[in-house]
Every structure is written in C-alpha cells, then in structure tokens.
Amino acid sequence: MKRLQKTMLSILTIALVFSACSNDDDDVVPGNGLSIIDIDFMTKAAAGNKNEAMVGTVAAQQGRDSSIRWFGSMMVMDHNAAYDELSKIANSVSTNIPTDADSAHIALKLRLQGLSGYSFDTAYIQSQIKDHNEAITLYQHEIDAGSHASVKAYAVKILPKIKMHKASADSIAALLRP
C-alpha cells in the first residue's frame, strides 16, 4: 500500500511540475520577449508602411484628381513616419523587419503606372480602401492579442491614423467622377 501511495505521489509531483512549466508565454520567442503575434504584426505592418509609401509616391505624381495627389502625398509622409517609428522598436528588440514593399504591391505599382486619369484614380483609391481595411484588422489584432508593451503601444498610437486614412479614402472614392 505504501508503495502505491509513493507511486501516486510521484506521478502527481511530475504532473504538477509539467503543468507549472506550461504557461501563456509558450508563444514568446526567447531573447526578445516578442510573441509570434508581435513578430507577425511587425512584419506585416512594416511591409504595409513600405507598400503605402511606394504606391503613394505614384499617386502623388500621377493622380488626375487633386484629392488623389493629396492622399498619395499623405500616404508617403504618414507611412514613412510610421515605418521609422516601427523600425526603432524593432531595433530595440533586435528584430528585423522588411525594408521593401511586397511583391503584390510592386505589381500594383506597375499596373497603376500603366493607367491614367479616372482609371488610375479609381484603381488607386480602391486599393487604398482594401489595404486600410486589412491594416485596421491587423492593428486591432495586435492590440487585442499582442504581448509586447512597446509593440502594442505602437499599434494603439497608429490605428487611429489608419482609420482616418480609410475614412479619407472612402470619401475620395465617393467623390470621384469620370
């Protein structure tokens, strides 16, 4: 009987040790305190900022409507500033983020460069509505599920500006006429 009690106590002890080792930080990458969610966010947010700045440059130069040129210029300024801020955070936690636009937006840039006038303006602003909807979801997910304080604070700070960009893009889209 004593042997059974000792065996049961040993099993219980082992189970407690294993359960104590299991915690909510399993998805934190050792060394920098970033979770997988934080890293995914930083990667996508950095690429998004580069994407918007690159395509915004085209809109600022090629837009027919003055609101498109204004919006493109705003994208370049705001998204370069957001990228620079995110880059400082990435450096502080020894994490690399993309330094270039993604292939889908390079293709978009090439497609837009082949358009002009109303076709350009509408294609550009529709891409901005889509991109900013996706960005709102991305940033909100980081706010809700991210774990690193400085990364979450960045998302909290930048999300209102992204929502303002989306509202501006919606307004411009509603006003464009052929």
Contact map, one row per residue, 1 for C-alpha under 8 A:
1111100000000000000000000000000000000000000000000000000000000000000000000000000000000000000000000000000000000000000000000000000000000000000000000000000000000000000000000000000000
1111110000000000000000000000000000000000000000000000000000000000000000000000000000000000000000000000000000000000000000000000000000000000000000000000000000000000000000000000000000
1111111000000000000000000000000000000000000000000000000000000000000000000000000000000000000000000000000000000000000000000000000000000000000000000000000000000000000000000000000000
1111111100000000000000000000000000000000000000000000000000000000000000000000000000000000000000000000000000000000000000000000000000000000000000000000000000000000000000000000000000
1111111110000000000000000000000000000000000000000000000000000000000000000000000000000000000000000000000000000000000000000000000000000000000000000000000000000000000000000000000000
0111111111000000000000000000000000000000000000000000000000000000000000000000000000000000000000000000000000000000000000000000000000000000000000000000000000000000000000000000000000
0011111111100000000000000000000000000000000000000000000000000000000000000000000000000000000000000000000000000000000000000000000000000000000000000000000000000000000000000000000000
0001111111110000000000000000000000000000000000000000000000000000000000000000000000000000000000000000000000000000000000000000000000000000000000000000000000000000000000000000000000
0000111111111000000000000000000000000000000000000000000000000000000000000000000000000000000000000000000000000000000000000000000000000000000000000000000000000000000000000000000000
0000011111111100000000000000000000000000000000000000000000000000000000000000000000000000000000000000000000000000000000000000000000000000000000000000000000000000000000000000000000
0000001111111110000000000000000000000000000000000000000000000000000000000000000000000000000000000000000000000000000000000000000000000000000000000000000000000000000000000000000000
0000000111111111000000000000000000000000000000000000000000000000000000000000000000000000000000000000000000000000000000000000000000000000000000000000000000000000000000000000000000
0000000011111111100000000000000000000000000000000000000000000000000000000000000000000000000000000000000000000000000000000000000000000000000000000000000000000000000000000000000000
0000000001111111110000000000000000000000000000000000000000000000000000000000000000000000000000000000000000000000000000000000000000000000000000000000000000000000000000000000000000
0000000000111111111000000000000000000000000000000000000000000000000000000000000000000000000000000000000000000000000000000000000000000000000000000000000000000000000000000000000000
0000000000011111111100000000000000000000000000000000000000000000000000000000000000000000000000000000000000000000000000000000000000000000000000000000000000000000000000000000000000
0000000000001111111110000000000000000000000000000000000000000000000000000000000000000000000000000000000000000000000000000000000000000000000000000000000000000000000000000000000000
0000000000000111111111000000000000000000000000000000000000000000000000000000000000000000000000000000000000000000000000000000000000000000000000000000000000000000000000000000000000
0000000000000011111111100000000000000000000000000000000000000000000000000000000000000000000000000000000000000000000000000000000000000000000000000000000000000000000000000000000000
0000000000000001111111100000000000000000000000000000000000000000000000000000000000000000000000000000000000000000000000000000000000000000000000000000000000000000000000000000000000
0000000000000000111111100000000000000000000000000000000000000000000000000000000000000000000000000000000000000000000000000000000000000000000000000000000000000000000000000000000000
0000000000000000011111110100000000000000000000000000000000000000000000000000000000000000000000000000000000000000000000000000000000000000000000000000000000000000000000000000000000
0000000000000000001111111100000000000000000000000000000000000000000000000000000000000000000000000000000000000000000000000000000000000000000000000000000000000000000000000000000000
0000000000000000000001111110000000000000000000000000000000000000000000000000000000000000000000000000000000000000000000000000000000000000000000000000000000000000000000000000000000
0000000000000000000000111111000000100000000000000000000000000000000000000000000000000000000000000000000000000000000000000000000000000000000000000000000000000000000000000000000000
0000000000000000000001111111000000000000000000000000000000000000000000000000000000000000000000000000000000000000000000000000000000000000000000000000000000000000000000000000000000
0000000000000000000000011111100000110000000000000000000000000000000000000000000000000000000000000000000000000000000000000000000000000000000000000000000000000000000000000000000000
0000000000000000000000001111110011110000000000000000000000000000000000000000000000000000000000000000000000000000000000000000000000000000000000000000000000000000000000000000000000
0000000000000000000000000011111111110000000000000000000000000000000000000000000000000000000000000000000000000000000000000000000000000000000000000000000000000000000000000000000000
0000000000000000000000000001111111000000000000000000000000000000000000000000000000000000000000000000000000000000000000000000000000000000000000000000000000000000000000000000000000
0000000000000000000000000000111110000000000000000000000000000000000000000000000000000000000000000000000000000000000000000000000000000000000000000000000000000000000000000000000000
0000000000000000000000000000111111000000000000000000000000000000000000000000000000000000000011100000000000000000000000000000000000000000000000000000000000000000000000000000000000
0000000000000000000000000001111111100000000000000000000000000000000000000000000000000000000010000000000000000000000000000000000000000000000000000001000000000000000000000000000000
0000000000000000000000000001110111111110000000000000000000000000000000000000000000000000000000000000000000000000000000000000000000000000000000000011000000000000000000000000000000
0000000000000000000000001011100011111110000000000000000000000000000000000000000000000000000000000000000000000000000000000000000000000000000000000111000000000000000000000000000000
0000000000000000000000000011100001111111000000000000000000000000000000000000000000000000000000000000000000000000000000000000000000000000000000000000000000000000000000000000000000
0000000000000000000000000000000001111111100000000000000000000000000000000000000000000000000000000000000000000000000000000000000000000000000001001110000000000000000000000000000000
0000000000000000000000000000000001111111110000000000000000000000000000000000000000000000000000000000000000000000000000000000000000000000000001000111001000000000000000000000000000
0000000000000000000000000000000001111111111000000000000000000000000000000000000000000000000000000000000000000000000000000000000000000000000000000000000000000000000000000000000000
0000000000000000000000000000000000011111111100000000000000000000000000000000000000000000000000000000000000000000000000000000000000000000000000000000000000000000000000000000000000
0000000000000000000000000000000000001111111110000000000000000000000000000000000000000000000000000000000000000000000000000000000000000000011001000000000000000000000000000000000000
0000000000000000000000000000000000000111111111000000000000000000000000000000000000000100010000001000000000000000000000000000000000000000000000000000001000000000000000000000000000
0000000000000000000000000000000000000011111111100000000000000000000000000000000000000000000000001100000000000000000000000000000000000000000000000000000000000000000000000000000000
0000000000000000000000000000000000000001111111110000000000000000000000000000000000000000000000000000000000000000000000000000000000000000000000000000000000000000000000000000000000
0000000000000000000000000000000000000000111111111000000000000000000000000000000000100000000000000000000000000000000000000000000000000010011000000000000000000000000000000000000000
0000000000000000000000000000000000000000011111111100000000000000000000000000000000100110000000001110000000000000000000000000000000000000000000000000000000000000000000000000000000
0000000000000000000000000000000000000000001111111110000000000000000000000000000000000000000000001111110000000000000000000000000000000000000000000000000000000000000000000000000000
0000000000000000000000000000000000000000000111111111000000000000000000000000000000000000000000000000100000000000000000000000000000000010000000000000000000000000000000000000000000
0000000000000000000000000000000000000000000011111111100000000000000000000000001101100000000000000000000000000000000000000000000000000000000000000000000000000000000000000000000000
0000000000000000000000000000000000000000000001111111110000000000000000000000001100100000000000000011100000000000000000000000000000000000000000000000000000000000000000000000000000
0000000000000000000000000000000000000000000000111111111000000000000000000000000000000000000000000001110011000000000000000000000000000000000000000000000000000000000000000000000000
0000000000000000000000000000000000000000000000011111111100000000000000000011001000000000000000000000000000000000000000000000000000000000000000000000000000000000000000000000000000
0000000000000000000000000000000000000000000000001111111110000000000000010011101100000000000000000000000000000000000000000000000000000000000000000000000000000000000000000000000000
0000000000000000000000000000000000000000000000000111111111000000000000000001000000000000000000000000100000001000000000000000000000000000000000000000000000000000000000000000000000
0000000000000000000000000000000000000000000000000011111111100000000000010000000000000000000000000000000010011000000000000000000000000000000000000000000000000000000000000000000000
0000000000000000000000000000000000000000000000000001111111110000000000111111000000000000000000000000000000000000000000000000000000000000000000000000000000000000000000000000000000
0000000000000000000000000000000000000000000000000000111111111000000000011001000000000000000000000000000000000000000000000000000000000000000000000000000000000000000000000000000000
0000000000000000000000000000000000000000000000000000011111111110000000010000000000000000000000000000000000001001100000000000000000000000000000000000000000000000000000000000000000
0000000000000000000000000000000000000000000000000000001111111110000110111000000000000000000000000000000000000000000000001001000000000000000000000000000000000000000000000000000000
0000000000000000000000000000000000000000000000000000000111111110000111111000000000000000000000000000000000000000000000000000000000000000000000000000000000000000000000000000000000
0000000000000000000000000000000000000000000000000000000011111110000010000000000000000000000000000000000000000000000000000000000000000000000000000000000000000000000000000000000000
0000000000000000000000000000000000000000000000000000000001111111000010000000000000000000000000000000000000000000100100010000000000000000000000000000000000000000000000000000000000
0000000000000000000000000000000000000000000000000000000001111111110110000000000000000000000000000000000000000000000110011000000000000000000000000000000000000000000000000000000000
0000000000000000000000000000000000000000000000000000000000000111110110000000000000000000000000000000000000000000000111011000000000000000000000000000000000000000000000000000000000
0000000000000000000000000000000000000000000000000000000000000011111110000000000000000000000000000000000000000000000011001000000000000000000000000000000000000000000000000000000100
0000000000000000000000000000000000000000000000000000000000000011111111000000000000000000000000000000000000000000000000000000000000000000000000000000000000000000000000000000000000
0000000000000000000000000000000000000000000000000000000000000000111111100000000000000000000000000000000000000000000000000000000000000000000000000000000000000000000000000001000000
0000000000000000000000000000000000000000000000000000000000110011111111110000000000000000000000000000000000000000000000001000100000000000000000000000000000000000000000000001000000
0000000000000000000000000000000000000000000000000000000000111111111111111000000000000000000000000000000000000000000000000000000000000000000000000000000000000000000000000000000000
0000000000000000000000000000000000000000000000000000000000010000011111111100000000000000000000000000000000000000000000000000000000000000000000000000000000000000000000000000000000
0000000000000000000000000000000000000000000000000000000100110000001111111110000000000000000000000000000000000000000000000000000000000000000000000000000000000000000000011000000000
0000000000000000000000000000000000000000000000000000101111110000000111111111000000000000000000000000000000000000000000000000000000000000000000000000000000000000000000000000000000
0000000000000000000000000000000000000000000000000000000110110000000011111111100000000000000000000000000000000000000000000000000000000000000000000000000000000000000000000000000000
0000000000000000000000000000000000000000000000000000000100000000000001111111110000000000000000000000000000000000000000000000000000000000000000000000000000000000000000000000000000
0000000000000000000000000000000000000000000000000001100100000000000000111111111100000000000000000000000000000000000000000000000000000000000000000000000000000000000000000000000000
0000000000000000000000000000000000000000000000000001110110000000000000011111111100000000000000000000000000000000000000000000000000000000000000000000000000000000000000000000000000
0000000000000000000000000000000000000000000000000000100000000000000000001111111110000000000000000000000000000000000000000000000000000000000000000000000000000000000000000000000000
0000000000000000000000000000000000000000000000000000000000000000000000000111111111000000000000000000000000000000000000000000000000000000000000000000000000000000000000000000000000
0000000000000000000000000000000000000000000000001101100000000000000000000011111111100000000000000000000000000000000000000000000000000000000000000000000000000000000000000000000000
0000000000000000000000000000000000000000000000001100100000000000000000000011111111110000000000000000000000000000000000000000000000000000000000000000000000000000000000000000000000
0000000000000000000000000000000000000000000000000000000000000000000000000000111111111000000000000000000000000000000000000000000000000000000000000000000000000000000000000000000000
0000000000000000000000000000000000000000000000001000000000000000000000000000011111111100000000000000000000000000000000000000000000000000000000000000000000000100000000000000000000
0000000000000000000000000000000000000000000011001100000000000000000000000000001111111110000000000000000000000000000000000000000000000000000000000000000000000000000000000000000000
0000000000000000000000000000000000000000000000000000000000000000000000000000000111111111000000000000000000000000000000000000000000000000000000000000000000000000000000000000000000
0000000000000000000000000000000000000000000000000000000000000000000000000000000011111111100000000000000000000000000000000000000000000000000000000000000000000000000000000000000000
0000000000000000000000000000000000000000010001000000000000000000000000000000000001111111110000000000000000000000000000000000000000000000000000000000000001000000000000000000000000
0000000000000000000000000000000000000000000001000000000000000000000000000000000000111111111000001000000000000000000000000000000000000000000000000000000000000000000000000000000000
0000000000000000000000000000000000000000000000000000000000000000000000000000000000011111111100000000000000000000000000000000000000000000000000000000000000000000000000000000000000
0000000000000000000000000000000000000000000000000000000000000000000000000000000000001111111110000000000000000000000000000000000000000000000000000000011000000000000000000000000000
0000000000000000000000000000000000000000010000000000000000000000000000000000000000000111111111111000000000000000000000000000000000000000000000000000000000000000000000000000000000
0000000000000000000000000000000000000000000000000000000000000000000000000000000000000011111111110000000000000000000000000000000000000000000000000000000000000000000000000000000000
0000000000000000000000000000000000000000000000000000000000000000000000000000000000000001111111100000000000000000000000000000000000000000000000000000000000000000000000000000000000
0000000000000000000000000000000110000000000000000000000000000000000000000000000000000000111111100000000000000000000000000000000000000000000000000000000000000000000000000000000000
0000000000000000000000000000000100000000000000000000000000000000000000000000000000000000011111110000000000000000000000000000000000000000000000000000000000000000000000000000000000
0000000000000000000000000000000100000000000000000000000000000000000000000000000000000000011111111000000000000000000000000000000000000000000000000000000000000000000000000000000000
0000000000000000000000000000000000000000000000000000000000000000000000000000000000000000011001111100000000000000000000000000000000000000000000000000000000000000000000000000000000
0000000000000000000000000000000000000000011001100000000000000000000000000000000000000010010000111110000000000000000000000000000000000000000000000000000000000000000000000000000000
0000000000000000000000000000000000000000001001100000000000000000000000000000000000000000000000011111100000000000000000000000000000000000000000000000000000000000000000000000000000
0000000000000000000000000000000000000000000001100100000000000000000000000000000000000000000000001111100000000000000000000000000000000000000000000000000000000000000000000000000000
0000000000000000000000000000000000000000000000100110000000000000000000000000000000000000000000000111110000000000000000000000000000000000000000000000000000000000000000000000000000
0000000000000000000000000000000000000000000000110110010000000000000000000000000000000000000000000111111011000000000000000000000000000000000000000000000000000000000000000000000000
0000000000000000000000000000000000000000000000100010000000000000000000000000000000000000000000000001111111000000000000000000000000000000000000000000000000000000000000000000000000
0000000000000000000000000000000000000000000000000000000000000000000000000000000000000000000000000000111111100000000000000000000000000000000000000000000000000000000000000000000000
0000000000000000000000000000000000000000000000000000000000000000000000000000000000000000000000000000011111110000000000000000000000000000000000000000000000000000000000000000000000
0000000000000000000000000000000000000000000000000010001000000000000000000000000000000000000000000000111111111000000000000000000000000000000000000000000000000000000000000000000000
0000000000000000000000000000000000000000000000000010000000000000000000000000000000000000000000000000111111111100000000000000000000000000000000000000000000000000000000000000000000
0000000000000000000000000000000000000000000000000000000000000000000000000000000000000000000000000000001111111110000000000000000000000000000000000000000000000000000000000000000000
0000000000000000000000000000000000000000000000000000001000000000000000000000000000000000000000000000000111111111000000000000000000000000000000000000000000000000000000000000000000
0000000000000000000000000000000000000000000000000000011001000000000000000000000000000000000000000000000011111111100000000000000000000000000000000000000000000000000000000000000000
0000000000000000000000000000000000000000000000000000000000000000000000000000000000000000000000000000000001111111110000000000000000000000000000000000000000000000000000000000000000
0000000000000000000000000000000000000000000000000000000000000000000000000000000000000000000000000000000000111111111000000000000000000000000000000000000000000000000000000000000000
0000000000000000000000000000000000000000000000000000000001000000000000000000000000000000000000000000000000011111111100010011000000000000000000000000000000000000000000000000000000
0000000000000000000000000000000000000000000000000000000001000100000000000000000000000000000000000000000000001111111100000000000000000000000000000000000000000000000000000000000000
0000000000000000000000000000000000000000000000000000000000000000000000000000000000000000000000000000000000000111111100000000000000000000000000000000000000000000000000000000000000
0000000000000000000000000000000000000000000000000000000000000000000000000000000000000000000000000000000000000011111110110000000000000000000000000000000000000000000000000000000000
0000000000000000000000000000000000000000000000000000000000000111000000000000000000000000000000000000000000000001111111111000000000000000000000000000000000000000000000000000000000
0000000000000000000000000000000000000000000000000000000000000011100000000000000000000000000000000000000000000000001111111000000000000000000000000000000000000000000000000000000000
0000000000000000000000000000000000000000000000000000000000000001100000000000000000000000000000000000000000000000000111111100000000000000000000000000000000000000000000000000000111
0000000000000000000000000000000000000000000000000000000000000000000000000000000000000000000000000000000000000000001111111110000000000000000000000000000000000000000000000000000000
0000000000000000000000000000000000000000000000000000000000000111000000000000000000000000000000000000000000000001001111111111000000000000000000000000000000000000000000000000000000
0000000000000000000000000000000000000000000000000000000000100011100100000000000000000000000000000000000000000000000111111111100000000000000000000000000000000000000000000000000100
0000000000000000000000000000000000000000000000000000000000000000000000000000000000000000000000000000000000000000000001111111110000000000000000000000000000000000000000000000100100
0000000000000000000000000000000000000000000000000000000000000000000000000000000000000000000000000000000000000001000000111111111000000000000000000000000000000000000000000000000000
0000000000000000000000000000000000000000000000000000000000100000000000000000000000000000000000000000000000000001000000011111111100000000000000000000000000000000000000000000000000
0000000000000000000000000000000000000000000000000000000000000000000100000000000000000000000000000000000000000000000000001111111110000000000000000000000000000000000000001001100000
0000000000000000000000000000000000000000000000000000000000000000000000000000000000000000000000000000000000000000000000000111111111000000000000000000000000000000000000001000100000
0000000000000000000000000000000000000000000000000000000000000000000000000000000000000000000000000000000000000000000000000011111111100000000000000000000000000000000000000000000000
0000000000000000000000000000000000000000000000000000000000000000000000000000000000000000000000000000000000000000000000000001111111110000000000000000000000000000000001001000000000
0000000000000000000000000000000000000000000000000000000000000000000000000000000000000000000000000000000000000000000000000000111111111000000000000000000000000000000001001100000000
0000000000000000000000000000000000000000000000000000000000000000000000000000000000000000000000000000000000000000000000000000011111111100000000000000000000000000000000000000000000
0000000000000000000000000000000000000000000000000000000000000000000000000000000000000000000000000000000000000000000000000000001111111110000000000000000000000000000000000000000000
0000000000000000000000000000000000000000000000000000000000000000000000000000000000000000000000000000000000000000000000000000000111111111000000000000000000000000011011000000000000
0000000000000000000000000000000000000000000000000000000000000000000000000000000000000000000000000000000000000000000000000000000011111111100000000000000000000000000001000000000000
0000000000000000000000000000000000000000000000000000000000000000000000000000000000000000000000000000000000000000000000000000000001111111110000000000000000000000000000000000000000
0000000000000000000000000000000000000000000010010000000000000000000000000000000000000000000000000000000000000000000000000000000000111111111000000000000000000000010000000000000000
0000000000000000000000000000000000000000000000000000000000000000000000000000000000000000000000000000000000000000000000000000000000011111111100000000000000000010011000000000000000
0000000000000000000000000000000000000000000000000000000000000000000000000000000000000000000000000000000000000000000000000000000000001111111110000000000000000000000000000000000000
0000000000000000000000000000000000000000100010000000000000000000000000000000000000000000000000000000000000000000000000000000000000000111111111000000000000000000000000000000000000
0000000000000000000000000000000000000000100010000000000000000000000000000000000000000000000000000000000000000000000000000000000000000011111111100000000000110010000000000000000000
0000000000000000000000000000000000000000000000000000000000000000000000000000000000000000000000000000000000000000000000000000000000000001111111110000000000100010000000000000000000
0000000000000000000000000000000000000000000000000000000000000000000000000000000000000000000000000000000000000000000000000000000000000000111111111100000000000000000000000000000000
0000000000000000000000000000000000001100100000000000000000000000000000000000000000000000000000000000000000000000000000000000000000000000011111111100001100100000000000000000000000
0000000000000000000000000000000000000000000000000000000000000000000000000000000000000000000000000000000000000000000000000000000000000000001111111100000110110000000000000000000000
0000000000000000000000000000000000000000000000000000000000000000000000000000000000000000000000000000000000000000000000000000000000000000000111111100000000000000000000000000000000
0000000000000000000000000000000000001000000000000000000000000000000000000000000000000000000000000000000000000000000000000000000000000000000011111110000000000000000000000000000000
0000000000000000000000000000000000101100000000000000000000000000000000000000000000000000000000000000000000000000000000000000000000000000000011111111001100000000000000000000000000
0000000000000000000000000000000001101100000000000000000000000000000000000000000000000000000000000000000000000000000000000000000000000000000000001111101100000000000000000000000000
0000000000000000000000000000000011100100000000000000000000000000000000000000000000000000000000000000000000000000000000000000000000000000000000000111111100000000000000000000000000
0000000000000000000000000000000000000000000000000000000000000000000000000000000000000000000000000000000000000000000000000000000000000000000000000011111110000000000000000000000000
0000000000000000000000000000000000000000000000000000000000000000000000000000000000000000100000000000000000000000000000000000000000000000000000000001111111000000000000000000000000
0000000000000000000000000000000000000100010000000000000000000000000000000000000000000000100000000000000000000000000000000000000000000000000001000111111111100000000000000000000000
0000000000000000000000000000000000000000000000000000000000000000000000000000000000000000000000000000000000000000000000000000000000000000000001100111111111110000000000000000000000
0000000000000000000000000000000000000000000000000000000000000000000000000000000000000000000000000000000000000000000000000000000000000000000000100000111111111000000000000000000000
0000000000000000000000000000000000000000000000000000000000000000000000000000000000000100000000000000000000000000000000000000000000000000000000000000011111111100000000000000000000
0000000000000000000000000000000000000000000000000000000000000000000000000000000000000000000000000000000000000000000000000000000000000000001101100000001111111110000000000000000000
0000000000000000000000000000000000000000000000000000000000000000000000000000000000000000000000000000000000000000000000000000000000000000001000100000000111111111000000000000000000
0000000000000000000000000000000000000000000000000000000000000000000000000000000000000000000000000000000000000000000000000000000000000000000000000000000011111111100000000000000000
0000000000000000000000000000000000000000000000000000000000000000000000000000000001000000000000000000000000000000000000000000000000000000000000000000000001111111110000000000000000
0000000000000000000000000000000000000000000000000000000000000000000000000000000000000000000000000000000000000000000000000000000000000001001100000000000000111111111000000000000000
0000000000000000000000000000000000000000000000000000000000000000000000000000000000000000000000000000000000000000000000000000000000000000000000000000000000011111111100000000000000
0000000000000000000000000000000000000000000000000000000000000000000000000000000000000000000000000000000000000000000000000000000000000000000000000000000000001111111110000000000000
0000000000000000000000000000000000000000000000000000000000000000000000000000000000000000000000000000000000000000000000000000000000010011000000000000000000000111111111000000000000
0000000000000000000000000000000000000000000000000000000000000000000000000000000000000000000000000000000000000000000000000000000000010001000000000000000000000011111111100000000000
0000000000000000000000000000000000000000000000000000000000000000000000000000000000000000000000000000000000000000000000000000000000000000000000000000000000000001111111110000000000
0000000000000000000000000000000000000000000000000000000000000000000000000000000000000000000000000000000000000000000000000000000000010000000000000000000000000000111111111000000000
0000000000000000000000000000000000000000000000000000000000000000000000000000000000000000000000000000000000000000000000000000000110011000000000000000000000000000011111111100000000
0000000000000000000000000000000000000000000000000000000000000000000000000000000000000000000000000000000000000000000000000000000000000000000000000000000000000000001111111110000000
0000000000000000000000000000000000000000000000000000000000000000000000100000000000000000000000000000000000000000000000000000000000000000000000000000000000000000000111111111000000
0000000000000000000000000000000000000000000000000000000000000000000000100000000000000000000000000000000000000000000000000000110110000000000000000000000000000000000011111111100000
0000000000000000000000000000000000000000000000000000000000000000000000000000000000000000000000000000000000000000000000000000000010000000000000000000000000000000000001111111110000
0000000000000000000000000000000000000000000000000000000000000000000000000000000000000000000000000000000000000000000000000000000000000000000000000000000000000000000000111111111000
0000000000000000000000000000000000000000000000000000000000000000001100000000000000000000000000000000000000000000000000000000100000000000000000000000000000000000000000011111111100
0000000000000000000000000000000000000000000000000000000000000000000000000000000000000000000000000000000000000000000000000100110000000000000000000000000000000000000000001111111100
0000000000000000000000000000000000000000000000000000000000000000000000000000000000000000000000000000000000000000000000000000000000000000000000000000000000000000000000000111111100
0000000000000000000000000000000000000000000000000000000000000000000000000000000000000000000000000000000000000000000000000000000000000000000000000000000000000000000000000011111110
0000000000000000000000000000000000000000000000000000000000000000100000000000000000000000000000000000000000000000000001001100000000000000000000000000000000000000000000000001111111
0000000000000000000000000000000000000000000000000000000000000000000000000000000000000000000000000000000000000000000001000000000000000000000000000000000000000000000000000000001111
0000000000000000000000000000000000000000000000000000000000000000000000000000000000000000000000000000000000000000000001000000000000000000000000000000000000000000000000000000000111
